[in-house]
Every structure is written in structure tokens, then in C-alpha cells.
Amino acid sequence: MGNRLFVGNLPFTATEASVRDAFEGKATVSEVHVAMDRATGRSRGFAFVTISAPEDIASVIRSMEGALVDGRPLRVNEAEDRPRPSFGGGGGGGFGGGFGHTPGGGFSDRPPKRKGSRRRNPRSRW
């Protein structure tokens, strides 16, 4: 059990300070990261909150699930670690190693496309 929480359904006006204030009374918050949209500069509607004491996670989830923040009910879950993709080699962006058949070593299970083995237009003549 980790000590990070995923907080969803945040209002787009949410800031790190407002999320910290909402959780501060329930447990000691060590870090808050609100996902921001690069184009607009406003919140994307979710955040990650790190709680100092992992034993407080269950009580924080129970108390904050459905709590209203600026008229929106929060969704609070334990954050899951996202697996890092394995590219199997160096390079990327269409160059270098990798194990897949897609540019940059992608994730495809399909065999590589045959190039030039079939006519593009079946009605055309050679």
C-alpha cells in the first residue's frame, strides 16, 4: 500500500493550495501535484496527493470520497504506479533499436507489413 492518492473530478479552477487545504484536516499532506493543461494553463481535473503517513490512507479515502469541492464531488482512490514501457533498445522516435515492428520499437504484435509484394490497385496493369 503506497502513500499516494489519485483525486479526480476536481474543478478546473483547482490549485495546489486549494487541494492541500481540502486534505490538510484529514492527514498530513507532504506533496500535491495538480495536472495542468499546457494550452490553457488551468487544471485538467485531477491531482495526486502524497500523504505523509501511509496508515492514514484508508481513512482519508473514506472521508474524502464524494466530498464537495467547489460544488463537485471528489473521486479519491489509491494511486497506482504506471508501468514504464520497455523499448528493448536504444533510440526512439523512428530511429534506433527496439523489438517491435513499428517505428521506434513500438508495441505492435503484428508482423511487419510487406512492401511491394502486392499491387496497390488490383485493376491496374504492371
Secondary structure, 3 states (H helix, E strand, C coil): CCCEEEEECCCCCCCHHHHHHHHHCCCCEEEEEEEECCCCCCEEEEEEEEECCHHHHHHHHHHHCCCEECCEECEEEECCCCCCCCCCCCCECCECCCCCCCCCCCCCCCCCCCCCCCCCCCCCCC
